[in-house]
Amino acid sequence: MNNNTLMVGTAVGTIIGLPIVAQYTYNQWKSKNTLMMVAGGVSTLALASASYWYVTQYTGKTFAGEGHTHYDPKTKSFHAPAPPSTSGREFLSQARVLELLRENPNKIFSIQFEKRNGTLRNMTARTGVWKGPGGDASNPRVTGRGMAYNPRDYELATVFDMQKNAYRHIGTDRVTKMTIGGRTYSTPSAE
């Protein structure tokens, strides 16, 4: 059985089950069985929200992976970069941030960027710090065996946080201020 068949079967079962659970809840309400009525009501709400999700996914042509903008058919998995920022902040262009990092290898710099939760983070960091022998830009050996994913796929860059003395990621698509190579680049959103 393939994933598409499984997803369609689950969707059909969920949608068909909704009126059955709703009828059960109604019967428990009529018989004044409060505990079972509450349980049935919660189940009805859960099935209703699942049914809504399945219908919206199917009509949006994102059902069962294929066609989804973050679906990778090679690995049969979803790669979901961070959703676009809704904070209203202005950011430096990602191309410019990456260019500055490339032009200033192994330099200490300060950066302010918006974290994925919407808060701003200030960091003093450095590129070109490798843990363990044989580390380089393609394999920083952060865990001794390399990373399980490529940070660039998620609009991230791996840096060494000088204050925490540990590796961290910066969101290269959400930088509000950056001081590197003796120059400061900022947007009106920088604090």
Secondary structure, DSSP 8 states (H G I E B T S, - for coil): --HHHHHHHHHHHHHHHHHHHHHHHHHHHHTT-HHHHHHHHHHHHHHHHHHHHHHHHHHTT-TTSTT-TTEETTTTEE--------S------HHHHHHHHHHSTT-EEEEEEE-TTS-EEEEEEES----STT-BTTB--SSSS--SS-GGGGTEEEEEETTTTEEEEEETTSEEEEEETTEEEE-TT--
